[in-house]
């Protein structure tokens, strides 16, 4: 085998490889000799088929298999001898000329091909103790618990039919047909829709104009869709709704007591409060965790600056960009609606793709050097949790992951990432800071804009 390096730029390598016909022919003959004892052909006793006859019948297919194996072995040897770590599978370019291909297959010519490799960069890990992170800590207050309990009670409140006009807080069951400039629009009609006046569940102005309506009464409601309405064809437009009230109901009284707790499956109000407090604490911890993780990744990004494999970045960008376009299409929005242009957005998302690839390589390097692994039991538990999200289809979900390696890898990857994050947080300079609930969530809302 003769190997000549033809490119060594950045993370790209290319080699010209020559596999002598004599070597390929010898391997093909060995394969045919191995076949002789297994092949059964009419007119020949087992093991007595002449190799020359086998070569006439199977020579080309055997040589094709030999070439495939030889190329794979040659590429592996190049990687090993040069101490390379591949970012992607090698890209092999075999001869295209028919006469040349025929000569190789028939064993009369050397095989000359090129192989292009994209390698992983050498990563010098920074000092993780240089990363300073502030971890927000929120104490669950009695007011939060009471607020949640009141929402629970309100959501489970019974309504009773009432005579007379509807007031704020009442539930009105309506039929309606919406139109714009006298023309009904898609999705603008409904029957038996329950509207709680004051819940702000409908577009602005709809609920307020139901105040004073009585069962059996018809009204025309004049409203304007918000400028940021999800259906862009309706955003900012004035509409009329012909509404008929079917029933008017007043909210029943409720008492936060043990009986109410039992109606929700808890043995007492104290137990319900404990459950609510735990749930709120978990929600706060989840938000705090995301903030800490984002700060950690920002710190890792600052510590590590190196070139990343361009094809990996391209693949990551393609996935991100496809999701961006899908979201815009679903929302019927444009880049101009988002205050940017397609060209500027491409530049921004290209940077995001590069950051993701770089951080992924850093996290993988940290995990490898510190022997951080995800066990099969951990993956199994995660798959079980995912299956539970589809009641009645648990077995189908389980079978899908069991049969699909890529899907299973999509479960393992985030588990690995979280383990590496936990490892790094033990080394980084993390300081707890008490904040209010509003402070905890406000920054996320700002970042979402």
N, C-alpha and C positions, 0 to 999 in steps of 0.2 A: 504494500500500500504506500502510495506517495501522497503527501499532504503539503499543500502550499497555501500559506495565509495570504489572502488577497485584500482583506480589509480589516482594520483595527482602529475604528473611530468611535470614541465615546464608549457606549455599551453595545456596539454592534461589531460582530466578527463575521468574516466570510472566508471560506476555504475552498480550494480546488482539490478534489480528491480523485486519484486514479487507482482503480482496483484492477490488477492484471488479469487478463483472460485465463492465464494458467491457474491462478488461485481459484477463480470462480469455477473453472472447469473441474478442478480437483474436488471441490466441495459438491458440485453437482454429481460427479461420479460416485462419491461416497454416499450421497443420498440415494442414488439409484441402486447401489449395492445393498443398502439397508432395506430398500423396497423389495428386492428380489425374493426374500424369504417370506414376505407377507402377501404379495400380489398373487392372485389366482386368475390365470388366463386360460381360456378354452384351448385345449390341445397341448397344454404343458402340465407336467406334474408339479405339485407345490415345491417351491424352492429351486426349480429347474429352468425358470424363464431366463433366457440369455440377456445379459445386460444391454447388449447392442439392440435387442428387440425392445426392451424397456425404454431405451434412449430414443428410438424412433417414435414410440407411442407417447411417452411422457417427458421427453427431454426439454421441450420448451417451457412447459408448466413448472417442471422442477427447477429449471434455471431461473425462472421468474421468482420463485420462492427463495432460492439461494441469493439472488441479487437483493431482494428486500431485506433478508436477514443480514447480509454482508454490509449493506448501507447503514442499517441500524447499529451494528457492532462498530463500524468505522466511526460513526458520529459519536458513539459513546466513548470510544478511545480518545478522540480529539478533545472531548470535554474533560475526561479524566486527566490526560497528560498535560493539559493547559491549566488545570485547576479552576475550571469555570463552573459557575452556578447559573443554570439557565433560568431565565424569566418565562420563557415560552418554549414550546416544542420546536425543534429545528425545522427550518424551511428548506426543503431539498428540491433542487431543480435538476431533473434527469434529462438526458439527451432527447431532442425532439425530432431530429432527422431520422426518417424511416430506415434508410440504409444503415445508418450507424446503430440504431436500435436492433435491427435484424442481425447485424454482425455480433453484437454483444450477446443476444439471446442464443444465437447458434454457436457461441463459444469461440468465435474467430477474432474478437476484438476486445481490447480493454474497455472497461466502463469508466468514463470520465464524467463527473458530476460536480455541482457546486452545492455547498450547504451554508446557509446564513443563520447565524445565531444571535440572539439578544440575551445578554447576560445581566445578572443582578449586580448592582454596585457593591463595593466593599463599604460597609457601614461602620463608622467609628461612633460608638455610643457615647453620649454626653453624660455628665454627672447629674443624675436625677435629683440630687439634693439641692441643685441650683434652681429647681422649679418651686416657686412659692404659690400656694393655693389657699384661698379663703373659702372655707366650707360654711355655708349658711345653715344656721340651726334655728328652728322655729318651735316654740312651745305651744302646744295645743291648749287654747283657752276654753273656759266654760262657755263663753259667748259663742265660740265656734260650734261646740257640741250642741248647745241649745238651738242655734240657727239651723244646724243639720237636722236635729230632731223635729223642729217645726216644719221644715221642708218635707220630711218623711210623712209627718202627720197630714200636711196639706195634700201631698200626693195620694195619700190613702183615705182622704176625707170622703165621707158619703155626701151625696147631694139629694135634696128632697124637692119635689115639684112645688112650685109656688104660683099663686095667682098674682096678676098684676105685672107691672113693668120690671124689666131687668135692671139690676144695679151693678156697680163695680163689685167684683168677686163672685157674681152669679155665673152659672154655666148655661149657655144658650146653645141648643142644637139647631143647626140651620142647614138649609139647602141654598146654594148660590150659583150664579152664572156671571162670570166676569167678561167684560168687553172693553175694547179700546177703539175709540172713534166709531162705536156702534157695531164693531165686528168682534165676535167671541174669539178668544185666543186659547191656544193649547194649554191645558193644565189649569184653566181658570174656572172650572166647574167642580162642584162637590155636592154630595148628598149625605145627610145625617152627620155632619161635621160638628163636633163639640168644641165650643169656644168659651174659655173662661175669661171673662172681661177683666182686663188688668194684668193678665199673665204675660203680655207682650210676645205672644207666640205667633201672631200674624203681622202683616206689614203695618207700619204706622198709620193710625187713623181708622183701621178696620174695627178693632174692638171698641174704641171710644164711641163710635157711631151706633153701636148696639145698645148703649145705655138708654133705657126707657122703652125698649121694644117689648112687645107682649107675644105670647104664643098665638100663632096664626097670622101675625102681622107681616106685611111685606114692606121692604124699604129699599131704597137705592143708596148705596154707599159710594161716595166719591173719594178716591185715594190716589196717591202717587207712589209708584215703586221707588225704592231707594236707588241712588246712583250706583251703589256698589252691589246691587242685586245680582245673584248668581246667574240668572238667565239674562244674558246681555241684551236680548231683543226686547226685554221688558224694562230694563234699568232706566230710571228717570222718567218713565211715561205715566201719564194720567190714565186711570181706569175707572170704570163704573161696575159695581157689583149689585145685581138684583138679588136680594136676600129675602128668604122666607123663614121666619122663626117657627120651628116645630114645637119646641118645649123650652120652658124657662125653669131653672132649678136653683135653689139657694143652697149654699154650703151648710152642711150640718155641723154641729158643735163637736169638738173633740177635746179629750183630756189626756195629757201626757202622764199616764199612770201604768201600773203593772199590767192592766188589762190590754192597754194599747200595745205594750211590749210583747205580750203573749200573742197578739194578733199578727205580729211580725216574726214569730217563732222563737222569741227570747223568753226566759222564765221570769224576768223582772225588769223594771225600768232601769235599775242600776246596771244589770247585765247588758241591756241595750245601749246605755250610755258608754259602757266600757268598750263595746264593739265599735260604736261610732268613733270614739276617741282613737282606737287602734287604727281604724281605716283612714281617718284624717291624718294621723301621724305617718302612715305608710305613703299617703299621697304627697305629703310634704317632703318626706325622705326621698321619694322618687324624683321630685323636681330638683331637690338639692343635689342628688347624685348626678343628674344630667349636667348641672352647672359645674360641679367639680370635675366631671369627666371632660367637659368642653375646655375648662381651664387647663387641665392636664395635657390634653391634645395640643392646645395652643402652645404650651410650654415645650412639648416635644418637637413641635414644628419649628420653634425658634432655635432649639438646640441642634437640630439636624438639617443641614443643607447639602444636598447631593443630587446629582442627575438621576432621573428615574427612567426606566425602560419606556421608550416612546410608544411602543405598541400597547403596553399595559395602560398607559395614559389614554391612548386613543380609544381603547375598548371601554375604559371607565367613562370617558367623555360621551361616547355613543350612548351608553346606558342612561347617563344623567340627562343628556339632551333629549332623548326619546321620551323620558318621563316629563320633562318640562313642556315639550310640545303636546303631549297627551293631556297634561293638566290644563294648558291654555285652551285646547280644543274643547275639553269637557266644560270649562267655565265660559266658553265662547268669548275669550279675551285675546288681546293682541299684546305684543311687546310694547307698543305705544301706550296701551292701557296701563302697563306696569311702569311707565315712565322711563323706558329705555328703547334701544333698537336691537334688532337681531344680531348685528355685528358686535355691539357692546356686550350683549348677553353671552355670546359665544366666548368672548375673551374672559369674562367673569367665570363662566362654568368650566373653561379650560383650566383656570387656576384652581378651581375646586377639585377637578379631576386629578391634577398633579398633587395637590395636598393629600387627597385620599390615598393615592397610590404610595406616596412617600411615607405617610403615617402607617399604612398597612405593612410596608416593608420593615419599618422600625419596630412595630409591635411584634411582628413575626420573629425578628432578630432577637428581641428581648426574650420572647418566649422560648426560642430555641436554646439560647445561651444559658437560660436558667431552668431548663427542663420543665417548663410549664406545659402541662398536658390536660386534655379533656378526656375523661374516661368514657368507655362505652355506656356505663351505667348512667352517667350524667346526660349523655345524648338521649338515651332511652327515656329518662324521666322528662326531658324537654319535649320529646315527640309525644309522649303520653299527654302532657299538658296541652299541646296543640290539638291533639285528637279530641280532647274534652271540650274544645271550643265548638265542636260540630256534633251536637247531640244526635244520636241515631245513625251517625256516619263514622263512628270511631274506628271500626274495623277497616273501612275503605281508606281512611286517612293513614292509619297505621301501615297498611299494605303499600300505599303509595310511597311513603318514606322508606320502607324496607326495600322496595324494588328500585328506587331512584337514587343513585349515589349523589347526584348533584343536589337533590333536595335535602339529603342527609347532611351534606357538607354545609348547606345554608343554615342548618341548625347548629352544627359544631362551631362554625366561625364566630358567631356572636358570643358563645359560651367561652371560647378561647380568649376573645378580646376582653371580656369582662374580668377574666382571671388575670390577665396581664395588667389591666388597669388596677385591680386590687393590689397586685404585687408592687406596682409603682407608687401607689398611694402610701404604702408602708415606708417608702424611701424618700418621697418628696416632703417638702416643708409645708405641712397642712395645718392651718390655724382655724379653729372654730370661731364663728362670729354669730351672735344672737341677732336675729332680724325679725321683723314683723311679717305676718302672712302677706301683706300687701307688697312689702319689699321683695319677698321671695318670688312672687309671681310677676311683678311689674317689669323686671328686666327681660323676662321671657317674652312678654307682650311687645316690648320695644324691639327685640331682635326679630320678632315674627313679621315686622312691618317691611 
